[in-house]
Every structure is written in C-alpha cells, then in structure tokens.
C-alpha cells in the first residue's frame, strides 16, 4: 500500500480526545515479548519506545495539521505529514503510549502561551520518530519562550530528528529564545540518531527537572549548551555513544547554575569564559579549551572550586596538544575562600602571544589580593610558566603540586609571595628550572629550598626579617642589589655545611650584580653563614664598593658573616663602613677568592 493510499485510508478514522470529541483512537498493536529488540539493546519483555514501528504502521492515524483547542492525544500511532500548528493558548498533551511518525522536514514548534506535555511511563513510553529511519529525516522539537504551562517530556524517545539541512546547529530538542525564560522538565528521555546535536539549550532555559536522560548516536554530539546552563546537565544522564562524545559549551559567562557535573564526557568550551559566581567542577571531569581561550575568575563573588581525587582527576586541556594552545585560568582579584584546585591537571596553556608572563594558572590582582589554595595539582606543557602568582596572593594551602615541562619555567612569582612555594611541590623538568621572582619588596617570610634556584629579575627591598632557608640558591639580575635598611629589616641567610646557601649572578661573571647592602639596620638577625656569595661587586650602584656592603650614618649597622665563601667580586668582597658592627672573625672565619679590589675593606 502506498503512503498516499495509507493516509487516505487512515484519516477518516482519526479520533482525538478534546475539542469536543469523546472518542478514543485504538491502541497500537501490542509488541510481543522477544520481538524487535529495542534500539538500546533492552532485555526481552521490556517495553521499549519506538520498537516495532513497522508493525504499528497499519494502525497509524493522521495527525491533525492544527490544534485550535487544548487536546490530549490518546495512546496510539499517528502520522504527521505536515508540521502541526498549535494555536495560541493551546496545550497539546501526549498520553502514555503515543507514537508519532514525522514525515521528512516536519517538526513541532511550541512557544509563548502554547505548551507541550508528553508524559509517558516506563510501561508505556512515548515515541517521536521519523517516518524514515534516517538521521535528520525530520526537524525535531523546537521550544521558545514559555508564557503558559512548562514544557514537559518524561519517558519519551526522540529519534532520527535534528535535520541540519537549513540549520548547522540543529538538534532533536532545540530550546531557543531571547532573554525570556524557556521553562521545561526533561526526565527519563532518550534522544538518539540526531543529524545534529541531541539537545540545544540557550542561556535562558530553566529546568524544573533534568535527570536520567540518554543522549546517544547523535552526529554532532549529545548537547550544545550556553555556559550559563551547562550546569543543568546531570550526572545520572548518559551522554556517551555519539559520533562526538563531547558537550559543546558556547561560552560567555557563568552567572547561574554554577556546578558542572561529572558527566563522563568532556565539556568543550568554544571561547573565553567569565566566571562571576562560585563555580564548582565535579570530579572526574575534563574541560577542553579552544585556541587562545581563557577562563577568568574575577571579583570576590566569583570562585573556581575544582576538587578531585587521586583516581578522579579534573583536567583542563587544549583542543590541540600544543604548548600555549590556550591562555590559561586566571584568578583576578577574587579573595574567595572557595578558590581551590586539588588533584587538577592544567596542560597546553600559558600562551605568551599577548602576555610575556603567560601561565597555565595565574593569580593576578592589585593590593586587593587573590586567595587560591592549590594541592596535588599538575601544570605542564605550558608555553610560558606553569604558575604566575602576584605578590598579594594568599594561599591557605599550597602543597604536593607538580610544575613541569613548561617553556619559561615552573613559576613566576612576586617577591612578597615567593614564601608560598613549598618543597613538597616539584619544580623540575622544565625548559628553565628557575623560579622567576618579580622583585619589589619582601617582609617577614622564609624562602624555602625548592630544589631549583630563585631568579630575581631586579632590585629587592627587605622591610622586615627575611629568612633564606638552607639549600636555597638566589640568582641576581644584571647590576641589581638587595637592600636591608632600617632596624626592622634584616637578611638572615644561614645555611649548613651539608646545605649551604648560594647568592650568585644569573651569569657567572665577576661584577654581574651589584651588592647586598645593609644600611642603618641594627637588627641582630642580619647574618650570613654557610653561604657562597659570588659574582657581584658591580660598580653600577649607589657608590658601594663591596659585594657585601655594611654602611650607615651614626645610627649604625650590624651584620655577621662567617663560615662562608666570598668570591669573584669585581670590587671588594666585603666593605664595612665606619659605624658598622660585625663579628671579630669576619676575615678569618670566611674563605675569600678572586675579589678584584681585595677581600675586606674596613673604613677607618
């Protein structure tokens, strides 16, 4: 029997509940146990939506082309030869057991004060399918703004929809509106065999329920969603088995729905993401970043909380495995205690295209500060640094991290935040195994032995008692100095015979850097012991004539230098001013070598 003959035979028999008609269409044929296996391999005897379509065809009735009053379609099989029109104020309800076969290029659009209620059951699911069992044979469901009853789909299967003929971002369910809300409930629903995406949500979607859905065998992937509604996707739904097993996130900002569930497929972000609320990324999870894209957590109301486990990591990666493919994650002026990275991997970020200090993770702020805890986190394969911390950063927890295989080095850090770095973190295996310190001031903190040198990029002012732990190496920049001035300031650099301290130049050339200058500081903590101080004594400074320089007015200055090696100064090794106080054995307890103008000058 031809399709036209079948329709002519069926249309007179079409009966619909509502519109003043009390008749009910006949039930479709009952599917025998062990008959057609369901598309998802259901067990024999289980009721599966859209199974046995060919057996149903003889009982299908024509679906009306218009619904001018609220209508309930009774259980049965219907054929939509055209896209049905739902009039203003009308609600179309599909009873459990309804099957609708949509002809090619048809679809169902509902918006404004119109509504669709399709509430099946596990025993009597609803099927919306194509008359031709081919991906994209029909358009699918299109939901617009909601002014009446919320749209509802429960125990529904939608298949062979999402035609991309005229819409490259087509989906089996597409919810699109301006800023006005689209309110819906989507539960226990299967969307499969779409030519486009399974699901497409704009940022104005509001879901009263979204759970236990299946998105599989869709060409473009399970879903395409705005970043503001990615948090609607639930972990109990299944997003696997598609041609592309990624949720495509059209990024702009996150202002709501601030938890992204672990959905067993990656989120693929289209571009930059501004986070303006507390954002939680559940574990395990993978976020794939577009070329040149970044994630910004900016302001105290914003936060990123990504906490995994040793076996359930959270990964931020690039769409291509190339150093610097994306820019990285920046915490900007966010003093939010929820900022935490634990068992996180950040990779292929740190682009230096627009920032010479690019890093996989950066904490950037003025004096307002940034709060960031980071533990058990790996940052690798960045074009720039692994990590960039400004001086106003606070890190309640920083331990057990791995910063490796980064182009410019493991860390770039402000001088008043370098103390946050801890020895339990690994800083080795980078192209440059130095911690770059952007110098300004340093206070009452300790710099620990990290297993790699601290490279200072300029002059450093010491305001309080600064402690250099045994084993630390400082590399100073060309013509730079470290200055301790005032009684509150002190340099306490005391190593051990087994773990001496080294203060040297980035280049091993006599006179490369200038001096350690102690001026008007009567602080007894000023001590250099079991240290090597070398390659300083540049004449380009403030007139100081020694690599270690202690000079003051009548206020005086105190310093102790012992059990150390002072060598390769381009001036004196140690220069002691008239008012300087120092240990009596300063000449005999130290080793001097290759100091151009002499080892110790005592001003008389």
N, C-alpha and C positions, 0 to 999 in steps of 0.2 A: 504494500500500500504506500503511495507517495506521501510526502509531508503535507502537501496541499489537501489531498483526499482525507488524510487522517484528521487535519484541522477541521475540515468541513463536517466530518462525522462527529467530532468531539464538541464543537462549540455549542450546538443546541443543548447538549447535556450538561453544560457548565452550570453549577449552582454554587452560590456563595452565601455564607451566613452574614447577616447585616443587610443594610439597605432595604429593609422590609421583607427580606426573603428568608423564610424559616427552614428552607430545605438544606440538606447537607450532602456534599458530594460523597460518593462511595469511597471507602478506604482503598488504597492501593493494594496490590497483591501482597500477601504475606510471604516474606523471604524464607525459604526452607532452611533449616539447620544444615550446615555443611555445604550450603550453596556457594554463591560467589564469595570468595574471601574478600574481606574489606581491604581498601587501598593501603591501610597501615598494618596489614597482617593480623587482624583481630582473630581471636580464638573462635573456633566453630561454635555456633549457637549464640554468639554475642551480636547484639543489634548494632549495625554499623550504618551510619548515614551514607547515602549515595551508593550503596551496594545494590546490585540487581536493577540498574536503571533500564536496561533493555526489556526486562520482564514487566516493568511498570508502564512502558510506552502505550500499551493498548488501553490503559485506563486513564491516561492523561487527559485533562480538560484544558481548554484555552483560558489563559489568564486574561481578565478584562484589561482593556487598554487604559481605562480611567477608574479611579476610585474617588467618587464625589461625596461619600459619607464614610464615616469610620466603619471598618469592615474587619471581620475575622475570617480568615481562610481556614476551613476545616481540614482535617487530616486527609491527604490525598496527593495526587500528582497533577501538576499544572505546567502548561507550556506557554512561555511568554514570547510571542512572535514579534512584539514591539516593546520598547521601554515603557512600562506603565507610568501614567501620570497620577500623582497623588495631589488632590486638590487642597487648598488652604484649610487648615483646621482639622484635617483628616488624620486619623491614626490607623495604620494597617497592621493588623496582628496576625502572625502566623502561628497556628496551633501546632502542638507536638505532632510529628509525623508528616508534616508538609514537605513535599519535594517540588521545586520549581526548576524547570529546564529553560534556560535563557537562550534565545536564538542569537546568532552571530551579531556582534556590535551593539547588543542591547545592554541595558543596565538598570539600576534602580537608584534614583536620587531622592534624598529626603532632607529638608531643611526648614528653617523658620518654625511656624506653628504646626508643621506636619511631623509625624513620628512613625517609627517602625519598631514593633515589638515582636521579636522572634524568640520565643521561649520554649525550646524543646526539653526533652528529658533524656536520661541515659537510655531508657527503654524505647523512647520514640523521638529520636533526634530529627532535626530539620536539615534538609539538603538544598543548597542553592548551587546549581551546577550549570555547565554549558550543554546546549543541545548537541554540540560537537565536543567530543572529549579531547580537546587540544588546548594547550596553554594560550591564554589570551583570546579565546573564542568569544568571550563577552567582556563587558567593561568592569562589572563588579558593583559594589555598593559605594555610593558617594554621600557622605554626611556633611551637611553645612551647619550653620549656627542653629542652636537649639532655643526655641521660644516656648515650646509646649512640653509634652512629656519626654523624658530622657529616652534616647535610643537604647535598645536592649537586645543583645544577642547572647543566648545561652544554649549550649548543646546544639550548635549549628556547625555544619560543614560547608565551606565555600570553596569551590574548586573550578579550575580552568578559566579564571577571570583575569583581570589586570591587563587588558589589551594595551600595548604600547604603540599602537598604530598612530595615534594622534597625541599621545602623552608619554614622553620618555620616562616620567616618574610615576607611571600608573601603578596601582595596587588593587588587590582584591577588595580591600576596605580602604577608602581614602576619605579622611576627615579633614576638610579644608574650610577655613573661614578667615575673616579679618580678626580683629582683636576680640570679637564677641565669642562667648563660650560655646563649645560643642560638648554637650553632656551625654555620656554614654556609659553603658555597662557591657563588658565583654568577658564572658566566662565560659570555660569548657568548650571552646570553639576551635575548630580546625580550619586553617587556611592553607591550601596547598595548590600546587600546579598553576600558580600565577605566572603570567609572562613578565610582569613587573615585580614589585615587592608584594609580600603578603599583606603588609599594613603600612599606612602612611598617616602620620599624625602631625598636625601643626601645633604650635605652642599654646593655642587657646583651648586645646582639648582638656576636658575634666572627666576623669573616670571615677565613677562611684564604686566600680568594681572592675578589676582586671586580674584574672588569675586562671591558672590551669588551662591555658590555650596551647595550641600546637601550630607552629608556622614551619612548613616543610615543603621541599620540592618546588621552591619558588625561584625564578630565574635570577632576579636582581638581589635577592636576599630576603630574610624574614621580615625586616621592617626598615623604614626610613622615618626618623622622628626628629623634631626640633629638640635642641639641647634642654629646653625647659620642660619637656615631657618625657625624656629618656628615663626619668625616674618612675614613670608609671609601669614600666615593664617589670614583671615579677619573676622571681627565681623558680617558681613552680611551673611556669610555662616552658615549652620546648621550642628552641629556635634553630635546631640542627637539621641537617639533611637537605639544605638548599644548595643551589649552584654556587652561591657565595654565602658562606656561613659567617656573616658579619652584620651587626646592626649599624646602619649608616646614620650618623648623627649630624644633622645640619646645625652647625654651631653658630651661636651668637653670645648668649649669656645663660646663666643659671640663676633664676630668681625664685624658683619654686621646685617642688619635687626633688629635694636635694639628696636623695640616696639612690645610687645606681647599683642595682642588684647584681649578683653573680649569676649570669645567665648562660654560661658555658659556651658562649661565642664572644668574640671581641666586639667592642664599640669602635667604630671607625669614624673619627671626627673629621669633618670637612674642612675646618679652618680654625681660626683663633677662638678661644673660649674665655669669656669673662665670668668669673665666679663671684657672686655678690651675696651669697648666703652660705651657711655651713653646708658643705658638700661632702658626703660620705661615699667612698668607693668600696663596696664589699669585696671580700676575697672568696675564691680566687677570681682574678679579673685581668683583662688585657684591654688597654686603650691604644688604638693605632692613630698616629698623628699624621696630618697632611704636610706636604712640603712647606717649610717656612712658618708653620703654625706655632702658636704658643698657648699656654694656659696661664691665666693671671688670677691670683687670689689677692684682691685689693681692698683694704679697709678692714676695720675691726669687726664688722658684721659678717665678713667672709672668712671661710676656713676650708682647708682640704684635710680630711681625715681618711687616710688610706692605711689601714692596719691589716696586714696579712699574717701568715704563719710560715714556719719553715717549709711546710708542704703545700701551702696555698698562697702563692705569691700574687702580688699585684704588679703588673708590668705596664709601663708607659714606653711605647716604642714608635719607630718611624714606619711609614708605609714602605719605605725602601731602607735596607740595612746599610746605610751610608752615614758616616760621621757628619754631623751638622745638618742632617736632613730636615730637622725641625728645631725650633729655638729652645724649648725647654719649659720648665714650670717655674713661675716667679711668684714669690710671696712678697707683696708690696704693701708696706705699712699696715700689716694685719697682726695686731697683738692679740690674737685669738688663741686661747689655750688649746683649742681643738685641733690646731695645725699639727699634724703628726704623720710621719712616714715610718712605717715599720714593716720589714720584710717586703720592701718595694724594690723594683728594678726600673731604672730610668736609663734609656740607651738611645744612641744615634741622634742625640740632641746637641745643644750647645753651639748652634750656628754662630759664626763670627761675622756674618755678612753685614750686619748692622750694629754690632757691639763687639769691640775688641776683647771684652771680658765675658763673652758669651759662656754660658754654663748649662749643664743639664738641669740643675736645681739652683735657684738664686733667691736669696733673701735681700730685698732692696728697700731701703726706707731712709728718711731723714732722721732727725733725733727722736721722732715719734717711736721708732723701733719696730721690730718684727719678732714674733715668737714662733719658733719652729723646733719641734722635737724630731730627731731622726735617729733610727736604730736599725741595725740588721739590713741596711739598705745598700744596694749596689748601684753605682752610677758609672757607666763605662761607655766607651766608643763615642765620646763627645768630641766635636771638633775643637772646642775651646777647653774650658775647665770642667771638671766633674761638678764642682760646687763653688758658688760665689756667695760669701757672707759679708754684709756690710758691718761696720763697727757697732751699730746699735742693735744687732741681733741678740736675742735671748734664746738659749737652747736648754730647756729644762732637762732634756735627755739627748745625749749625743754619744753613741757607743756602738761598737760592733759593725761599723759600716765598711764597705769596700769601694774605693775610688781608684779605678784602674783603666788602662788603655785609653786615656784621654789625651788629646793633642797638646794642650798647653800646660797640662799638669793636673794634679788631683784637686787642688783648692786654690782659689783666690779669696783672700780674707782681709778685712780691715784689721789694723793693728790692735784695736781695742776689742776684737772678737777672736783673736787667734787662740786665746786660752780655752775656747770652747772645744777645740780639737783634742781628741784623746788617743792614747796609744793603743786602745783596743780596736781602733779602726785601721785598715790597711790603706796606705797612701802610695804604694809601689806599683811598678809595671806600667807607668805612663810614659809617653814620649819624653816628658820632662818630669823627673821625680823631685820637684821642689814645690813647697807650699809658697805661693807668691803672696807677700804681705804688702798691702797698700798702706803705707805708713802715714801716720798723723800723730796720735798720742797713745800712751798706754798707762794704765793705772796699776792698782794693787792686785796683780794677777800673776799666775805662773804659766810659762810656756813649757809644755812637756816634750819629751823626746818622742817624736813621731816616726823615727826611722828614716826620715828624709829631711833635708835642710829647709829652714825658713829663708826665703829670699826676699830681702827688704828692698822696695823699689825707690826709697828716698829717705829723707831725714826723719828721725823719730824723737819725739819729746816724751820724756818719762816724768810723770806727775807724782806718782806715789812709789811704793816699794815694788819693783818689778823683779820677779824671780825667774831665772833661767835654770831649768832642771838639768841634772847630769845627763850627758849624752847629746845635748842639743847642739846643732850647728846653725849659726847665723851667717848668711852671705849678704854683704852690704853692696849697695849700688855705687856707681862712679861718683867720687867726691862727696859722698854722704857721710852723715855723722849721727851719733846717738847722744842725746844731751840730758843730763841729770842736773836740774837746777832748782834750788830751794830745799829747805830742810825736810819737807815731806817726801822728796824724791830720792830714790836710790836704785842702784843696779846691784842685784845680788846674784852673781853668776858663780856658783860653787859646784864644781863637778867632783868626781872621784878619780882615783888612779885608774880604775877599771873603765869609767865612763867620763872621760874629760869633755869639757865644753870647747867648741871651736867658734871663734869670731874671725871671719875672713872676708875676702872680696869675691864678688862673682867671678872676676878674673884674677888669676894668681900672678899679679904684677905689683911690685913694690909701689906704694903710693896710690893704689887704685881707689881706695876710700879714704876718708879724712881721719876721724878720731872718735874715741869715747871721751866725752867732755863732762867732767864733774865740776860744777860751778856753784859755789855758795850752798853746798849741801852738807850740813853737819849731821848726817844720818849714819849711824853706826852699821846699818845694813849694807853700805857700799863695800862690796867685797868681790874680788876676782880671784878664784883659786882653782887649781887643777884645770886650767884652761889654756888654750893656744889662741893668742891674738896675733894676727898676721896680715901683711899686705896692705896696711893702712899708711897713715902719715902723709896724705896728700897735702900739698901747700895751698890748695884751693879751699879755704875755710875761713874761720874768723880770726886768724892770726895765731892759732895754737901751733906749737912746734913739736908736739909729740903725738904718737898714735893713741896712747892713754894720757889724757891731759887733765890735771887737777889744779885749778887756779881759781882764785877768789879775791875779793877785796878783804878788808879787815874782818868781815864776818867769819871767814874761814871755810875750809872744806876738808872733809875726811874721806880717806879711801884706803883699803888694804888690798895689796896684790901679792900673792905668794903661791909657791908650788906651780908656777905657770911658765909657759914659753912665750916670749915676746920676740917676734922676728919679722924681718923684711919690711920694716917701716922705711919710708922714704925720708923721714925726719928722725927725731929721737924715738926710741921705744916708749919711754915714759918721761913726761915733763911735769915737774912738781913746782907749783908756784910758791911764793914767799910765805903765804898763810896756810899752806897745805899741811894737814896732819896725815901721817902714813905709818905703816909698820916699819920698825927699825931695820928689819932684814929684807927690805924691798929689793935691794941689789943682790944679796947673797942667796935668797930663797927662790929666785927665779932663774930661768935659762934665757940668755939673750943670743940672737943670731942675726947677722946681716942687716943691722939697722944703720942706715946711711950716715946719720949725723952723730950717732952714739946711742948707748943703751939707756942711761938715765941722766936727765938734767935736773939739778936741784937749784932753784932760783935762790940767790943769797940777798 
